[in-house]
Amino acid sequence: MEAYDRPVETLCRDCGHRPPAGAGTCPACGSTRVLSHAALHDLAIAHLDCDAFYAAIEKRDRPELRERPVIVGGRHRGVVAACCYIARTYGVRSAMPMFKALEACPDAAVVRPDMAKYAAVGREVRAMMLALTPLVEPLSIDEAFMDLSGTESLHRASAAETLAALARRVERELSITVSIGLSYNKFLAKIASDLDKPRGFAVIGRAEARAFLADKPVGLLWGVGTAMQRRLARDGIALIGELARLDEATLMARYGKIGKRLHRCALGEDDRPVDPHRETKSISSEITLDEDLSAAAALRPILWRLAETVARRLKKAGLATGGVTLKLKTTEFRIVTRVRRLGSATQSADEMFRAGEALLEREADGRAFRLIGIGTHDLVDARQAVQGDLFSGAAPGEDGVDKALDAVRERFGEDAIVRGRGFGTRLVRQGPSKVE
């Protein structure tokens, strides 16, 4: 393993001072939050993750909740969208069914999600990042990669110093906290950001990367899900270090193309650049229902409202979809997904609804559903979408009507105006939209 042969570098996260090596306390401000690493001021790839984002915003806006466990989600149905660190000590986790979360933490305050508010705060954090480097790759509403290579002369500070100052600014101006991982590639930066939550700042350098990874489970590797973990386990591989001992040819012979990626990641290598124009693969919207529904007639207006929501998000992103995915969840929590390709790429809520409706008719066979959603795939630039009633079958003037409706909803909210198909429905339990 490579070893550093240079002095340890330091940084006080609370004031930016560089204490003497070995100092556990900053002589300038008295803080004990002192970073120490030999490569600290040379690394430039970072992953920033807001801490318990939705719950943190709710606690910020409602001081009476600050010392209480907080769960963001529907009260009696649905799943946990997010929870604070206090709630996590009781075993509450994101995506847990709400009834199980309340069994584990009955005294929790349950707050309905306010996605518009969270998105607004997310945009503020993103703007702060972009003020430091144009190389910001968003992963979700509350996390992103950053590449600060070459910015030292601009900011007159190393990447580590710039990131620590960013964390202080977010906390000071937005009253939420972030955790930062700093390394020499994206894979390790993302791992590092989880090591010291909340208000964390962790560093993984090249010299210690392989030793650090050796005793970690293979599930930590980029792209290794449950199915791949089971496959590796059948071959006697549970730890990253066990993968690292196998050569690339062996892994590719066993696992195909993914074998090459497994080999590189196990050695701490990842050559993916931070890409500010990372391609969006899907946009979706789903809702957990207030009561179980089985009839297509009852589900149809809800599907329409979801299709309208997805259509607006496609337009905002400048994208069009070539396919629709219907998602349903049964009362036994079994997820059903069905896919239909469209004749041409579109942004039309009507076309997406009609495709989703056809899929829904087949699945509405008497089973009761607790969740319904609609998603998109095969996304393309909106300029490639076929427009107009001559080709798409859209009603004349529909595009103008959609724009007018979108403008009203943008100003006054989702339920300010409802078209006929969705009359009488309100998406009050709508889950977080997914943009992937």
N, C-alpha and C positions, 0 to 999 in steps of 0.2 A: 504494500500500500504506500502511495505517495505520502510524504511527510512534509509539513511546513518547516522551513528553516529560517524563519524570520520572526520578529517580535509579535506578540499578540497586540491587536488593535482594539481600541475601546470606544464606547459612545454612551453617553447618558441619554436615555430616551426622553427624559423629562425636561432637559434644558439644552441639549445639544453639545455639552462640554465633552472633551475627550480626557477622562481621568487617567492617572498613571496605570500602567499594566498591573493587574492584580488587585486593584482597588475594588472593594465590594460596595463602597458608598461614594457617590459623587461629591468631591470637595467643594464644588461650586454651588450645589443646591441641596445636598443631603439626601438625594434620592438613592434608593437601592436598586433601581431599575437600570443597571449598567450592562451593556452588551460587551462581550469579549470574544474575539475570534481573529485568528491570524490573517484571514482573507476578508475581513469585514468590509473594508473600504475598497475592495476590488470587485466584488460581486454586484451584478446589475439587473438580474431577472427576479421579479417579485410577484407574489400572489397576495392580493389584499382581499380580506373577507370581513364583512361587517358582522359584529357579534350579536347573535340572537336578534336579527334585524327587525322583524315585525314587532316582536315583544318589546324590544328596546325603545322603539318609537312610541308604542303605547305607554310605556312607563314614563318616558319623557313628557308626554302630553297629559298624563294623569298621575300627578304626584302621589295620590293616595294608594297607587298600586306598586310603588317602588320597592317596598319590602315584602311584597306578596308574590307567591308563585303565579305566573301569568301564562295562560294558554290562548293562542289566537286560533279561532276556528268556530264552527257552529256549536251551539250549546248542547243539544241532546242527540244530534246525529252528525254524520260526516267524520272527518279525520282532523288531526292536529295539523294546522298549517305551519305553526311555529310555537316555540315555548321559550321561556327565559331560563337562565341557568339554575335558579332556585327550583323551578319545576323539574328540571332534569335530574336533580338529586333524588327525586321521588321515582325516577324511572320513566318519566314522560319523554317521548321522542316524537319528532316530526313524522307524519304519515301514520301515526298510531290511531286506531279507532277512538273516537272521542269518549265512548262509554268506558273503555279500558283506561284512558288517561285520567278520567274522573274517579275511577275506582282506586287508582294509584295515588291520586292527589285530590281528594274531595274538596279541599279548601281553596283550590285554585280559582282565580278570577278568569272567567272565559270572556274573551273579547272578540266580536265579529271582525273579520279582516276588512281593512279599508285600503284596497289595492291602489287607488288613486293617490292616497297620501304616501304610501310606501314608495310608489314609482317616483313621486316628486322628490323625496329625499334621496332616492337612488340616483336621480339625475344630478342632484347637487354634489354628491360624492364623486360621480363620474366627471363632472366639470372640474373639480379640484385635481383629479388625476390627470386630465388632459392639459391642465395648465402647466404640468411638469414635463410631460412627454406626449407626443402624438401616438406613440406605440402603446395603446391601451386596448386589450382584447377582453371585452365583456363576456362573462360566462353566465351570468344571471343578473337579476335586479340588484344584488348586493355583493357581487364579487367580480374580480377581474384580474387578469395578468397585466403586468407593466414591464416594459424594457427601458431602463434608464441609461443604457450604454451611450457614452458620448455626451451626457448632460452635465458632467462635473464642471466644465468650464462655464457653462451657461448659468448654473445655480451656485457656482463657487462652493460646492459641497459634494461629497461622495453620494452615491445612490442611497447608502444606509442613512446618511444624515438627512437627505431629502425626504426619504420615506418616514423617518421618525418625526420630522417636522409636519408632514402631511397627517400623520396619526394625531398629533397634537391639535392641528387645525380642525380636523373633523370633530374631535371631542369638544373643542372650544366653541365652534360655530354651530354645530348641529346637535350637540349633547347626546351623541351616541359614540360607541367605541368600535375600533377595528383591530383585527389581528393581521400581522404581516409575516410572510415567509420570504426569505431572501436566499437565493442560490445562484447557480450558474446555468440552470435550465428550468423549464416550466414544470416538469414532473416533480423535481425535488422542491421547488418553491411552493408548490401546492401542498405537498406533504408537510413542509416546515410551518405553514400558516396554521396548521391544526395542533402543533406541538405545545403551544403556550397560551391557549385561550382562557378567558377573554383578555383583552388589552395586551395581546401577545406580540412578540417580535422574536422569531427564531431564525437561525442561520444554519445552512448545511453547505459546507465547502467541498471542493473536489477531493481533498485529501482523506476525509473521513467518510465519504459517501458510501463506499462499498461495505465498510465495517458497520455503519449505521443501518444499512438495509439488511444485512445478513440474517438477523434474527427476527425480522418482521414477516408477517404472513403474506402470502402471494396476493391476497385480495387487495393489498395496498397498491399494487401495480396498476398503471393506467390501462384501462380496457379489460381488466380481469374481473368478470362478474361471477355470479354464483355457479353457473354452468361450467365455466372454465376452471374454477377452483375445484369442483368435483372431479373434473377430468384430470387435473394435475395430481389431486390426492390419490386417484386410482394408480397413478404412476409413482407414488411415494414421494411427491413433492408438495410440501406444505409451507416451506419458508423460502424467502427470496435467495438466501445464501445457497440453498440446494439447487436452485435454478442457475445461479452464477457459476457453479462448478461444471455445468454442462456446456459444451461448445455450441456455437450457432447452428452448425450443420445437423447436429443431433436433434436440436429443438425444432428446426424446420422440417426434418424428416418425420417427426412425431406430430407436429401441430400445424404444419403448413406455414403460410405467410406470417401468421401471428407469432410463430416461433422466433422470427428475427427480432420482432419488437420485444418479446419477453427477454431475449438475451441482452439486448441493449439496455432495457430498463433495469434489469437485475444488476448490471454493471454501473448503474447511475448515469446512463447516457440517454439523451433526448435531444434531437436536433430540430424539433418543431420551433419555428419562429413565433414570436408574439405577433399575432395577426389582427390588426384593428379592423380588417374587412372580412373577418371570419364568416363563412357562409351560414346563413340561417337555414336550418333543415326542416323545421316544422313550426307551425303556430297553431295553438289549440285553446279551447275553453271548455270547462266542464262545471257541473253543479251537482252537489249532493242534495237530494230532494227532501223536503220537509216530511213527506210520508212516502211509503213505498207505492210505486205506480206500476201497473201492468198493461193497461190499455194504450194502444198506439194513439188513440184520439187524445188522451191526456198528456202523452209525452210529446206529441207533435208541436204544440205551440212553444214548449220549452226549447225544443231542438231549433226552432226558428229563431228564437232570441239569441241562442248561442251562435248560430250561423251569422247573424247580424254582427255580433261582437267580433267574431273571427274576421269577417269581411272588413270591418273598420281597421283592425290591426294589420291586415294585409296591406291596406291602402296606405296606412302610416309608414309601413316598412318599405313601400314601393315594390311589393311582390305580388305575384299571382300564383295560384295553385293548380296543379295538374291532377290532383287526386284528393279524395276525402276519406277520413277514417271516422267511423262511428265507434264510440266507447260506451259500454254499459257495465254496471256492476250489480250483480244480483244480491238478494238479501243474505245469501251465504258468503258474500264478499268474493265471489268468483267474477273475474274481469273477462268480458267478452269484447273483442275488437273485430270489426269488419271493415274492409277496404274496398273502395270503388274508384277506378280511374275515370277522369272526365275526358270528353272529346277534345277539349282544348283548354289551355290555361285561362283562369278567370279570377276576378276579384268579387264576383257577384254572390251576394248572400243567397239569392234565389236559386242559383245553380247548385251551390253547396248544399242548401237545404233539400232540394229535390233528390240529390244523390244520397244524402243521409236518410231522407224519409224512406226511400226504397229499401235501404238496408234495415231500417227500423221495422218496417212492415214484416220482414222475414223473421226478425228476432222476437217480436211481440206475440209470443205463442202461449201466453197465460202466465209466464214467469213474472214475478214482481222484481222491480229494479229500484235501487236506492240511489243510483248515480247515472247521469247521462252526460256525454260530452261529444264534441265534434272537433276534429283536427284536420290539418292539411299536410300534404307531402308533395314531393316533386315540385318544389318552389322554383320560380323563374322570375327574372326581372319583369315588372308589370308592363313594360313596353312590348313584351312578347305576347301579352294576352290578347285574345280576339275581342274586339269591342263592337258594340252596336247590335241592334236587333236583327239585322240581316243575317249575321253569322251565328250569334250566340243564342238567339231565341229570346233575348231580353225584351221586355216591353219597351216601346218607344218612350224616350224620356226617362227611363228608369235610372240611368246614371245620374242625371240631374237631381231627381228626387232623392236618391241615396245620399248625394252630397249635402243636400239641404237638411235631411234628417240627421246626418252625422254632425253637422255644424250645431244643430240644436242640442243634441246629446252631449257634445263636447263642452258646451257652455253650461247646460242645466242638469246634466246627469243622465245615467242610463235609462231611467224610467220617465224622462220628461215627455217623450212622445213614443207611441207604440203603434206599429202597423198591424193590420187586421189579424194576421196569423198569430201574433204574439199577445193579442189583447187579453188582459186578465192575468198575465204572468209577470212576476217580478223575480229577478235573479238575485235574491237577497242572500242566498247561500252559495253564490258562485265561488268556486275555488280559484286559486291563483292561475292565471293564464300561463301557458308554457310557450316560450319562444326559444327554440333550440337550434 
